[in-house]
């Protein structure tokens, strides 16, 4: 299983991105640990559950591409 985190800083396009440990684009600061998951799908679901007011949560294009939507 991989460890996943959500970047607490909104991207320029309005997204909050979920990253896994080791990602080149992992935020250096201001992130929240989501837990360990087999795939990014579980991590994105957990992020949406914990942060329902963040309307645009998806996976990082580079480390969680299966969950990347925009």
mmCIF file of the N, C-alpha and C atoms, coordinates in Angstrom:
data_MODEL
# 
_entry.id   MODEL 
# 
loop_
_atom_site.group_PDB 
_atom_site.id 
_atom_site.type_symbol 
_atom_site.label_atom_id 
_atom_site.label_alt_id 
_atom_site.label_comp_id 
_atom_site.label_asym_id 
_atom_site.label_entity_id 
_atom_site.label_seq_id 
_atom_site.pdbx_PDB_ins_code 
_atom_site.Cartn_x 
_atom_site.Cartn_y 
_atom_site.Cartn_z 
_atom_site.occupancy 
_atom_site.B_iso_or_equiv 
_atom_site.pdbx_formal_charge 
_atom_site.auth_seq_id 
_atom_site.auth_comp_id 
_atom_site.auth_asym_id 
_atom_site.auth_atom_id 
_atom_site.pdbx_PDB_model_num 
ATOM 1   N N  . UNK A 1 1  ? 0.848   -1.187 0.000   1.00 0.00 ? 1  UNK A N  1 
ATOM 2   C CA . UNK A 1 1  ? 0.000   0.000  0.000   1.00 0.00 ? 1  UNK A CA 1 
ATOM 3   C C  . UNK A 1 1  ? 0.887   1.241  0.000   1.00 0.00 ? 1  UNK A C  1 
ATOM 4   N N  . UNK A 1 2  ? 0.338   2.296  -0.569  1.00 0.00 ? 2  UNK A N  1 
ATOM 5   C CA . UNK A 1 2  ? 1.055   3.570  -0.628  1.00 0.00 ? 2  UNK A CA 1 
ATOM 6   C C  . UNK A 1 2  ? 0.439   4.575  0.337   1.00 0.00 ? 2  UNK A C  1 
ATOM 7   N N  . UNK A 1 3  ? 1.255   5.508  0.790   1.00 0.00 ? 3  UNK A N  1 
ATOM 8   C CA . UNK A 1 3  ? 0.786   6.595  1.654   1.00 0.00 ? 3  UNK A CA 1 
ATOM 9   C C  . UNK A 1 3  ? 0.376   7.765  0.768   1.00 0.00 ? 3  UNK A C  1 
ATOM 10  N N  . UNK A 1 4  ? -0.809  8.305  1.037   1.00 0.00 ? 4  UNK A N  1 
ATOM 11  C CA . UNK A 1 4  ? -1.350  9.396  0.230   1.00 0.00 ? 4  UNK A CA 1 
ATOM 12  C C  . UNK A 1 4  ? -1.584  10.641 1.071   1.00 0.00 ? 4  UNK A C  1 
ATOM 13  N N  . UNK A 1 5  ? -1.475  11.780 0.404   1.00 0.00 ? 5  UNK A N  1 
ATOM 14  C CA . UNK A 1 5  ? -1.607  13.098 1.028   1.00 0.00 ? 5  UNK A CA 1 
ATOM 15  C C  . UNK A 1 5  ? -2.405  14.002 0.102   1.00 0.00 ? 5  UNK A C  1 
ATOM 16  N N  . UNK A 1 6  ? -3.045  15.005 0.670   1.00 0.00 ? 6  UNK A N  1 
ATOM 17  C CA . UNK A 1 6  ? -3.703  16.021 -0.148  1.00 0.00 ? 6  UNK A CA 1 
ATOM 18  C C  . UNK A 1 6  ? -2.964  17.343 0.046   1.00 0.00 ? 6  UNK A C  1 
ATOM 19  N N  . UNK A 1 7  ? -2.739  18.012 -1.047  1.00 0.00 ? 7  UNK A N  1 
ATOM 20  C CA . UNK A 1 7  ? -2.130  19.338 -1.018  1.00 0.00 ? 7  UNK A CA 1 
ATOM 21  C C  . UNK A 1 7  ? -3.194  20.316 -0.528  1.00 0.00 ? 7  UNK A C  1 
ATOM 22  N N  . UNK A 1 8  ? -2.923  21.049 0.521   1.00 0.00 ? 8  UNK A N  1 
ATOM 23  C CA . UNK A 1 8  ? -3.896  21.996 1.064   1.00 0.00 ? 8  UNK A CA 1 
ATOM 24  C C  . UNK A 1 8  ? -3.932  23.313 0.299   1.00 0.00 ? 8  UNK A C  1 
ATOM 25  N N  . UNK A 1 9  ? -3.009  23.467 -0.626  1.00 0.00 ? 9  UNK A N  1 
ATOM 26  C CA . UNK A 1 9  ? -3.011  24.676 -1.461  1.00 0.00 ? 9  UNK A CA 1 
ATOM 27  C C  . UNK A 1 9  ? -3.696  24.361 -2.781  1.00 0.00 ? 9  UNK A C  1 
ATOM 28  N N  . UNK A 1 10 ? -4.676  25.140 -3.081  1.00 0.00 ? 10 UNK A N  1 
ATOM 29  C CA . UNK A 1 10 ? -5.442  24.954 -4.309  1.00 0.00 ? 10 UNK A CA 1 
ATOM 30  C C  . UNK A 1 10 ? -4.573  25.294 -5.523  1.00 0.00 ? 10 UNK A C  1 
ATOM 31  N N  . UNK A 1 11 ? -4.666  24.466 -6.563  1.00 0.00 ? 11 UNK A N  1 
ATOM 32  C CA . UNK A 1 11 ? -3.933  24.720 -7.804  1.00 0.00 ? 11 UNK A CA 1 
ATOM 33  C C  . UNK A 1 11 ? -4.536  25.926 -8.522  1.00 0.00 ? 11 UNK A C  1 
ATOM 34  N N  . UNK A 1 12 ? -3.827  26.446 -9.503  1.00 0.00 ? 12 UNK A N  1 
ATOM 35  C CA . UNK A 1 12 ? -4.318  27.593 -10.269 1.00 0.00 ? 12 UNK A CA 1 
ATOM 36  C C  . UNK A 1 12 ? -5.664  27.315 -10.939 1.00 0.00 ? 12 UNK A C  1 
ATOM 37  N N  . UNK A 1 13 ? -5.918  26.045 -11.296 1.00 0.00 ? 13 UNK A N  1 
ATOM 38  C CA . UNK A 1 13 ? -7.177  25.694 -11.957 1.00 0.00 ? 13 UNK A CA 1 
ATOM 39  C C  . UNK A 1 13 ? -8.301  25.378 -10.968 1.00 0.00 ? 13 UNK A C  1 
ATOM 40  N N  . UNK A 1 14 ? -8.035  25.496 -9.665  1.00 0.00 ? 14 UNK A N  1 
ATOM 41  C CA . UNK A 1 14 ? -9.061  25.268 -8.649  1.00 0.00 ? 14 UNK A CA 1 
ATOM 42  C C  . UNK A 1 14 ? -9.039  23.892 -8.015  1.00 0.00 ? 14 UNK A C  1 
ATOM 43  N N  . UNK A 1 15 ? -8.173  23.005 -8.492  1.00 0.00 ? 15 UNK A N  1 
ATOM 44  C CA . UNK A 1 15 ? -8.102  21.643 -7.968  1.00 0.00 ? 15 UNK A CA 1 
ATOM 45  C C  . UNK A 1 15 ? -7.287  21.561 -6.678  1.00 0.00 ? 15 UNK A C  1 
ATOM 46  N N  . UNK A 1 16 ? -7.654  20.584 -5.862  1.00 0.00 ? 16 UNK A N  1 
ATOM 47  C CA . UNK A 1 16 ? -6.819  20.136 -4.749  1.00 0.00 ? 16 UNK A CA 1 
ATOM 48  C C  . UNK A 1 16 ? -6.331  18.752 -5.161  1.00 0.00 ? 16 UNK A C  1 
ATOM 49  N N  . UNK A 1 17 ? -5.036  18.548 -5.218  1.00 0.00 ? 17 UNK A N  1 
ATOM 50  C CA . UNK A 1 17 ? -4.495  17.300 -5.743  1.00 0.00 ? 17 UNK A CA 1 
ATOM 51  C C  . UNK A 1 17 ? -4.045  16.343 -4.648  1.00 0.00 ? 17 UNK A C  1 
ATOM 52  N N  . UNK A 1 18 ? -4.307  15.060 -4.900  1.00 0.00 ? 18 UNK A N  1 
ATOM 53  C CA . UNK A 1 18 ? -3.880  13.977 -4.028  1.00 0.00 ? 18 UNK A CA 1 
ATOM 54  C C  . UNK A 1 18 ? -2.582  13.407 -4.601  1.00 0.00 ? 18 UNK A C  1 
ATOM 55  N N  . UNK A 1 19 ? -1.582  13.247 -3.733  1.00 0.00 ? 19 UNK A N  1 
ATOM 56  C CA . UNK A 1 19 ? -0.268  12.721 -4.126  1.00 0.00 ? 19 UNK A CA 1 
ATOM 57  C C  . UNK A 1 19 ? 0.083   11.527 -3.256  1.00 0.00 ? 19 UNK A C  1 
ATOM 58  N N  . UNK A 1 20 ? 0.963   10.671 -3.796  1.00 0.00 ? 20 UNK A N  1 
ATOM 59  C CA . UNK A 1 20 ? 1.490   9.601  -2.958  1.00 0.00 ? 20 UNK A CA 1 
ATOM 60  C C  . UNK A 1 20 ? 2.959   9.867  -2.671  1.00 0.00 ? 20 UNK A C  1 
ATOM 61  N N  . UNK A 1 21 ? 3.450   9.255  -1.607  1.00 0.00 ? 21 UNK A N  1 
ATOM 62  C CA . UNK A 1 21 ? 4.838   9.430  -1.203  1.00 0.00 ? 21 UNK A CA 1 
ATOM 63  C C  . UNK A 1 21 ? 5.762   9.118  -2.374  1.00 0.00 ? 21 UNK A C  1 
ATOM 64  N N  . UNK A 1 22 ? 6.761   9.964  -2.565  1.00 0.00 ? 22 UNK A N  1 
ATOM 65  C CA . UNK A 1 22 ? 7.732   9.754  -3.624  1.00 0.00 ? 22 UNK A CA 1 
ATOM 66  C C  . UNK A 1 22 ? 7.449   10.521 -4.897  1.00 0.00 ? 22 UNK A C  1 
ATOM 67  N N  . UNK A 1 23 ? 6.304   11.167 -4.974  1.00 0.00 ? 23 UNK A N  1 
ATOM 68  C CA . UNK A 1 23 ? 5.944   11.928 -6.169  1.00 0.00 ? 23 UNK A CA 1 
ATOM 69  C C  . UNK A 1 23 ? 6.877   13.135 -6.323  1.00 0.00 ? 23 UNK A C  1 
ATOM 70  N N  . UNK A 1 24 ? 7.325   13.366 -7.543  1.00 0.00 ? 24 UNK A N  1 
ATOM 71  C CA . UNK A 1 24 ? 8.173   14.518 -7.844  1.00 0.00 ? 24 UNK A CA 1 
ATOM 72  C C  . UNK A 1 24 ? 7.459   15.826 -7.538  1.00 0.00 ? 24 UNK A C  1 
ATOM 73  N N  . UNK A 1 25 ? 6.136   15.832 -7.656  1.00 0.00 ? 25 UNK A N  1 
ATOM 74  C CA . UNK A 1 25 ? 5.346   17.048 -7.459  1.00 0.00 ? 25 UNK A CA 1 
ATOM 75  C C  . UNK A 1 25 ? 4.683   17.111 -6.086  1.00 0.00 ? 25 UNK A C  1 
ATOM 76  N N  . UNK A 1 26 ? 5.151   16.278 -5.177  1.00 0.00 ? 26 UNK A N  1 
ATOM 77  C CA . UNK A 1 26 ? 4.629   16.286 -3.812  1.00 0.00 ? 26 UNK A CA 1 
ATOM 78  C C  . UNK A 1 26 ? 4.891   17.658 -3.192  1.00 0.00 ? 26 UNK A C  1 
ATOM 79  N N  . UNK A 1 27 ? 3.885   18.264 -2.558  1.00 0.00 ? 27 UNK A N  1 
ATOM 80  C CA . UNK A 1 27 ? 4.088   19.601 -1.977  1.00 0.00 ? 27 UNK A CA 1 
ATOM 81  C C  . UNK A 1 27 ? 5.107   19.566 -0.839  1.00 0.00 ? 27 UNK A C  1 
ATOM 82  N N  . UNK A 1 28 ? 5.949   20.561 -0.804  1.00 0.00 ? 28 UNK A N  1 
ATOM 83  C CA . UNK A 1 28 ? 6.985   20.621 0.236   1.00 0.00 ? 28 UNK A CA 1 
ATOM 84  C C  . UNK A 1 28 ? 6.412   21.032 1.585   1.00 0.00 ? 28 UNK A C  1 
ATOM 85  N N  . UNK A 1 29 ? 5.283   21.693 1.567   1.00 0.00 ? 29 UNK A N  1 
ATOM 86  C CA . UNK A 1 29 ? 4.647   22.127 2.814   1.00 0.00 ? 29 UNK A CA 1 
ATOM 87  C C  . UNK A 1 29 ? 3.147   22.222 2.590   1.00 0.00 ? 29 UNK A C  1 
ATOM 88  N N  . UNK A 1 30 ? 2.414   22.338 3.658   1.00 0.00 ? 30 UNK A N  1 
ATOM 89  C CA . UNK A 1 30 ? 0.965   22.526 3.639   1.00 0.00 ? 30 UNK A CA 1 
ATOM 90  C C  . UNK A 1 30 ? 0.217   21.376 2.958   1.00 0.00 ? 30 UNK A C  1 
ATOM 91  N N  . UNK A 1 31 ? 0.334   20.198 3.542   1.00 0.00 ? 31 UNK A N  1 
ATOM 92  C CA . UNK A 1 31 ? -0.374  19.027 3.058   1.00 0.00 ? 31 UNK A CA 1 
ATOM 93  C C  . UNK A 1 31 ? -0.937  18.262 4.252   1.00 0.00 ? 31 UNK A C  1 
ATOM 94  N N  . UNK A 1 32 ? -1.893  17.377 3.988   1.00 0.00 ? 32 UNK A N  1 
ATOM 95  C CA . UNK A 1 32 ? -2.520  16.573 5.032   1.00 0.00 ? 32 UNK A CA 1 
ATOM 96  C C  . UNK A 1 32 ? -2.417  15.100 4.660   1.00 0.00 ? 32 UNK A C  1 
ATOM 97  N N  . UNK A 1 33 ? -1.984  14.291 5.598   1.00 0.00 ? 33 UNK A N  1 
ATOM 98  C CA . UNK A 1 33 ? -1.893  12.846 5.398   1.00 0.00 ? 33 UNK A CA 1 
ATOM 99  C C  . UNK A 1 33 ? -3.296  12.256 5.353   1.00 0.00 ? 33 UNK A C  1 
ATOM 100 N N  . UNK A 1 34 ? -3.569  11.434 4.345   1.00 0.00 ? 34 UNK A N  1 
ATOM 101 C CA . UNK A 1 34 ? -4.886  10.811 4.190   1.00 0.00 ? 34 UNK A CA 1 
ATOM 102 C C  . UNK A 1 34 ? -4.906  9.366  4.673   1.00 0.00 ? 34 UNK A C  1 
ATOM 103 N N  . UNK A 1 35 ? -3.776  8.679  4.594   1.00 0.00 ? 35 UNK A N  1 
ATOM 104 C CA . UNK A 1 35 ? -3.709  7.288  5.004   1.00 0.00 ? 35 UNK A CA 1 
ATOM 105 C C  . UNK A 1 35 ? -3.046  6.428  3.946   1.00 0.00 ? 35 UNK A C  1 
ATOM 106 N N  . UNK A 1 36 ? -3.081  5.108  4.174   1.00 0.00 ? 36 UNK A N  1 
ATOM 107 C CA . UNK A 1 36 ? -2.509  4.148  3.230   1.00 0.00 ? 36 UNK A CA 1 
ATOM 108 C C  . UNK A 1 36 ? -3.633  3.497  2.441   1.00 0.00 ? 36 UNK A C  1 
ATOM 109 N N  . UNK A 1 37 ? -3.446  3.434  1.126   1.00 0.00 ? 37 UNK A N  1 
ATOM 110 C CA . UNK A 1 37 ? -4.461  2.886  0.233   1.00 0.00 ? 37 UNK A CA 1 
ATOM 111 C C  . UNK A 1 37 ? -3.794  2.055  -0.854  1.00 0.00 ? 37 UNK A C  1 
ATOM 112 N N  . UNK A 1 38 ? -4.535  1.102  -1.403  1.00 0.00 ? 38 UNK A N  1 
ATOM 113 C CA . UNK A 1 38 ? -4.018  0.281  -2.491  1.00 0.00 ? 38 UNK A CA 1 
ATOM 114 C C  . UNK A 1 38 ? -3.969  1.059  -3.803  1.00 0.00 ? 38 UNK A C  1 
ATOM 115 N N  . UNK A 1 39 ? -4.919  1.977  -3.989  1.00 0.00 ? 39 UNK A N  1 
ATOM 116 C CA . UNK A 1 39 ? -4.954  2.790  -5.207  1.00 0.00 ? 39 UNK A CA 1 
ATOM 117 C C  . UNK A 1 39 ? -5.323  4.224  -4.846  1.00 0.00 ? 39 UNK A C  1 
ATOM 118 N N  . UNK A 1 40 ? -5.179  5.095  -5.817  1.00 0.00 ? 40 UNK A N  1 
ATOM 119 C CA . UNK A 1 40 ? -5.541  6.495  -5.598  1.00 0.00 ? 40 UNK A CA 1 
ATOM 120 C C  . UNK A 1 40 ? -7.048  6.676  -5.416  1.00 0.00 ? 40 UNK A C  1 
ATOM 121 N N  . UNK A 1 41 ? -7.841  5.743  -5.902  1.00 0.00 ? 41 UNK A N  1 
ATOM 122 C CA . UNK A 1 41 ? -9.299  5.877  -5.783  1.00 0.00 ? 41 UNK A CA 1 
ATOM 123 C C  . UNK A 1 41 ? -9.727  5.979  -4.323  1.00 0.00 ? 41 UNK A C  1 
ATOM 124 N N  . UNK A 1 42 ? -9.195  5.122  -3.485  1.00 0.00 ? 42 UNK A N  1 
ATOM 125 C CA . UNK A 1 42 ? -9.513  5.170  -2.059  1.00 0.00 ? 42 UNK A CA 1 
ATOM 126 C C  . UNK A 1 42 ? -9.038  6.456  -1.411  1.00 0.00 ? 42 UNK A C  1 
ATOM 127 N N  . UNK A 1 43 ? -7.872  6.926  -1.836  1.00 0.00 ? 43 UNK A N  1 
ATOM 128 C CA . UNK A 1 43 ? -7.322  8.165  -1.275  1.00 0.00 ? 43 UNK A CA 1 
ATOM 129 C C  . UNK A 1 43 ? -8.171  9.370  -1.660  1.00 0.00 ? 43 UNK A C  1 
ATOM 130 N N  . UNK A 1 44 ? -8.607  9.427  -2.904  1.00 0.00 ? 44 UNK A N  1 
ATOM 131 C CA . UNK A 1 44 ? -9.454  10.545 -3.348  1.00 0.00 ? 44 UNK A CA 1 
ATOM 132 C C  . UNK A 1 44 ? -10.802 10.494 -2.631  1.00 0.00 ? 44 UNK A C  1 
ATOM 133 N N  . UNK A 1 45 ? -11.364 9.305  -2.472  1.00 0.00 ? 45 UNK A N  1 
ATOM 134 C CA . UNK A 1 45 ? -12.627 9.177  -1.732  1.00 0.00 ? 45 UNK A CA 1 
ATOM 135 C C  . UNK A 1 45 ? -12.471 9.662  -0.297  1.00 0.00 ? 45 UNK A C  1 
ATOM 136 N N  . UNK A 1 46 ? -11.370 9.302  0.344   1.00 0.00 ? 46 UNK A N  1 
ATOM 137 C CA . UNK A 1 46 ? -11.118 9.740  1.720   1.00 0.00 ? 46 UNK A CA 1 
ATOM 138 C C  . UNK A 1 46 ? -10.968 11.254 1.777   1.00 0.00 ? 46 UNK A C  1 
ATOM 139 N N  . UNK A 1 47 ? -10.271 11.835 0.818   1.00 0.00 ? 47 UNK A N  1 
ATOM 140 C CA . UNK A 1 47 ? -10.103 13.296 0.780   1.00 0.00 ? 47 UNK A CA 1 
ATOM 141 C C  . UNK A 1 47 ? -11.453 13.986 0.624   1.00 0.00 ? 47 UNK A C  1 
ATOM 142 N N  . UNK A 1 48 ? -12.310 13.457 -0.236  1.00 0.00 ? 48 UNK A N  1 
ATOM 143 C CA . UNK A 1 48 ? -13.639 14.056 -0.437  1.00 0.00 ? 48 UNK A CA 1 
ATOM 144 C C  . UNK A 1 48 ? -14.500 13.912 0.811   1.00 0.00 ? 48 UNK A C  1 
ATOM 145 N N  . UNK A 1 49 ? -14.337 12.804 1.534   1.00 0.00 ? 49 UNK A N  1 
ATOM 146 C CA . UNK A 1 49 ? -15.091 12.605 2.773   1.00 0.00 ? 49 UNK A CA 1 
ATOM 147 C C  . UNK A 1 49 ? -14.627 13.597 3.842   1.00 0.00 ? 49 UNK A C  1 
ATOM 148 N N  . UNK A 1 50 ? -13.322 13.773 3.956   1.00 0.00 ? 50 UNK A N  1 
ATOM 149 C CA . UNK A 1 50 ? -12.770 14.647 4.996   1.00 0.00 ? 50 UNK A CA 1 
ATOM 150 C C  . UNK A 1 50 ? -12.860 16.127 4.663   1.00 0.00 ? 50 UNK A C  1 
ATOM 151 N N  . UNK A 1 51 ? -12.915 16.456 3.394   1.00 0.00 ? 51 UNK A N  1 
ATOM 152 C CA . UNK A 1 51 ? -12.941 17.861 2.965   1.00 0.00 ? 51 UNK A CA 1 
ATOM 153 C C  . UNK A 1 51 ? -14.094 18.096 1.986   1.00 0.00 ? 51 UNK A C  1 
ATOM 154 N N  . UNK A 1 52 ? -15.342 17.936 2.429   1.00 0.00 ? 52 UNK A N  1 
ATOM 155 C CA . UNK A 1 52 ? -16.485 18.058 1.506   1.00 0.00 ? 52 UNK A CA 1 
ATOM 156 C C  . UNK A 1 52 ? -16.643 19.453 0.914   1.00 0.00 ? 52 UNK A C  1 
ATOM 157 N N  . UNK A 1 53 ? -16.073 20.448 1.544   1.00 0.00 ? 53 UNK A N  1 
ATOM 158 C CA . UNK A 1 53 ? -16.182 21.825 1.054   1.00 0.00 ? 53 UNK A CA 1 
ATOM 159 C C  . UNK A 1 53 ? -15.180 22.113 -0.063  1.00 0.00 ? 53 UNK A C  1 
ATOM 160 N N  . UNK A 1 54 ? -14.254 21.211 -0.290  1.00 0.00 ? 54 UNK A N  1 
ATOM 161 C CA . UNK A 1 54 ? -13.318 21.342 -1.415  1.00 0.00 ? 54 UNK A CA 1 
ATOM 162 C C  . UNK A 1 54 ? -13.934 20.597 -2.596  1.00 0.00 ? 54 UNK A C  1 
ATOM 163 N N  . UNK A 1 55 ? -14.507 21.335 -3.498  1.00 0.00 ? 55 UNK A N  1 
ATOM 164 C CA . UNK A 1 55 ? -15.329 20.730 -4.546  1.00 0.00 ? 55 UNK A CA 1 
ATOM 165 C C  . UNK A 1 55 ? -14.537 20.065 -5.666  1.00 0.00 ? 55 UNK A C  1 
ATOM 166 N N  . UNK A 1 56 ? -13.283 20.415 -5.825  1.00 0.00 ? 56 UNK A N  1 
ATOM 167 C CA . UNK A 1 56 ? -12.493 19.861 -6.927  1.00 0.00 ? 56 UNK A CA 1 
ATOM 168 C C  . UNK A 1 56 ? -11.263 19.151 -6.380  1.00 0.00 ? 56 UNK A C  1 
ATOM 169 N N  . UNK A 1 57 ? -11.452 17.881 -6.028  1.00 0.00 ? 57 UNK A N  1 
ATOM 170 C CA . UNK A 1 57 ? -10.357 17.045 -5.542  1.00 0.00 ? 57 UNK A CA 1 
ATOM 171 C C  . UNK A 1 57 ? -10.123 15.951 -6.569  1.00 0.00 ? 57 UNK A C  1 
ATOM 172 N N  . UNK A 1 58 ? -8.873  15.790 -6.976  1.00 0.00 ? 58 UNK A N  1 
ATOM 173 C CA . UNK A 1 58 ? -8.544  14.700 -7.889  1.00 0.00 ? 58 UNK A CA 1 
ATOM 174 C C  . UNK A 1 58 ? -7.087  14.310 -7.707  1.00 0.00 ? 58 UNK A C  1 
ATOM 175 N N  . UNK A 1 59 ? -6.668  13.301 -8.441  1.00 0.00 ? 59 UNK A N  1 
ATOM 176 C CA . UNK A 1 59 ? -5.310  12.795 -8.319  1.00 0.00 ? 59 UNK A CA 1 
ATOM 177 C C  . UNK A 1 59 ? -4.307  13.577 -9.143  1.00 0.00 ? 59 UNK A C  1 
ATOM 178 N N  . UNK A 1 60 ? -3.088  13.556 -8.680  1.00 0.00 ? 60 UNK A N  1 
ATOM 179 C CA . UNK A 1 60 ? -1.973  14.168 -9.403  1.00 0.00 ? 60 UNK A CA 1 
ATOM 180 C C  . UNK A 1 60 ? -1.780  13.455 -10.744 1.00 0.00 ? 60 UNK A C  1 
ATOM 181 N N  . UNK A 1 61 ? -1.543  14.212 -11.783 1.00 0.00 ? 61 UNK A N  1 
ATOM 182 C CA . UNK A 1 61 ? -1.319  13.653 -13.120 1.00 0.00 ? 61 UNK A CA 1 
ATOM 183 C C  . UNK A 1 61 ? -0.145  12.672 -13.120 1.00 0.00 ? 61 UNK A C  1 
ATOM 184 N N  . UNK A 1 62 ? 0.872   12.925 -12.326 1.00 0.00 ? 62 UNK A N  1 
ATOM 185 C CA . UNK A 1 62 ? 2.107   12.150 -12.364 1.00 0.00 ? 62 UNK A CA 1 
ATOM 186 C C  . UNK A 1 62 ? 2.118   10.923 -11.458 1.00 0.00 ? 62 UNK A C  1 
ATOM 187 N N  . UNK A 1 63 ? 1.570   11.018 -10.267 1.00 0.00 ? 63 UNK A N  1 
ATOM 188 C CA . UNK A 1 63 ? 1.647   9.876  -9.345  1.00 0.00 ? 63 UNK A CA 1 
ATOM 189 C C  . UNK A 1 63 ? 0.300   9.184  -9.116  1.00 0.00 ? 63 UNK A C  1 
ATOM 190 N N  . UNK A 1 64 ? -0.793  9.821  -9.507  1.00 0.00 ? 64 UNK A N  1 
ATOM 191 C CA . UNK A 1 64 ? -2.136  9.254  -9.300  1.00 0.00 ? 64 UNK A CA 1 
ATOM 192 C C  . UNK A 1 64 ? -2.976  9.474  -10.550 1.00 0.00 ? 64 UNK A C  1 
ATOM 193 N N  . UNK A 1 65 ? -2.394  9.154  -11.693 1.00 0.00 ? 65 UNK A N  1 
ATOM 194 C CA . UNK A 1 65 ? -3.007  9.470  -12.980 1.00 0.00 ? 65 UNK A CA 1 
ATOM 195 C C  . UNK A 1 65 ? -4.385  8.848  -13.168 1.00 0.00 ? 65 UNK A C  1 
ATOM 196 N N  . UNK A 1 66 ? -4.615  7.677  -12.612 1.00 0.00 ? 66 UNK A N  1 
ATOM 197 C CA . UNK A 1 66 ? -5.921  7.024  -12.752 1.00 0.00 ? 66 UNK A CA 1 
ATOM 198 C C  . UNK A 1 66 ? -7.035  7.856  -12.126 1.00 0.00 ? 66 UNK A C  1 
ATOM 199 N N  . UNK A 1 67 ? -6.676  8.766  -11.229 1.00 0.00 ? 67 UNK A N  1 
ATOM 200 C CA . UNK A 1 67 ? -7.652  9.615  -10.538 1.00 0.00 ? 67 UNK A CA 1 
ATOM 201 C C  . UNK A 1 67 ? -7.580  11.066 -10.991 1.00 0.00 ? 67 UNK A C  1 
ATOM 202 N N  . UNK A 1 68 ? -6.751  11.332 -11.988 1.00 0.00 ? 68 UNK A N  1 
ATOM 203 C CA . UNK A 1 68 ? -6.592  12.704 -12.481 1.00 0.00 ? 68 UNK A CA 1 
ATOM 204 C C  . UNK A 1 68 ? -7.746  13.031 -13.422 1.00 0.00 ? 68 UNK A C  1 
ATOM 205 N N  . UNK A 1 69 ? -8.448  14.143 -13.154 1.00 0.00 ? 69 UNK A N  1 
ATOM 206 C CA . UNK A 1 69 ? -9.594  14.513 -13.989 1.00 0.00 ? 69 UNK A CA 1 
ATOM 207 C C  . UNK A 1 69 ? -9.418  15.846 -14.692 1.00 0.00 ? 69 UNK A C  1 
ATOM 208 N N  . UNK A 1 70 ? -8.584  16.716 -14.164 1.00 0.00 ? 70 UNK A N  1 
ATOM 209 C CA . UNK A 1 70 ? -8.381  18.009 -14.840 1.00 0.00 ? 70 UNK A CA 1 
ATOM 210 C C  . UNK A 1 70 ? -7.053  18.615 -14.430 1.00 0.00 ? 70 UNK A C  1 
# 
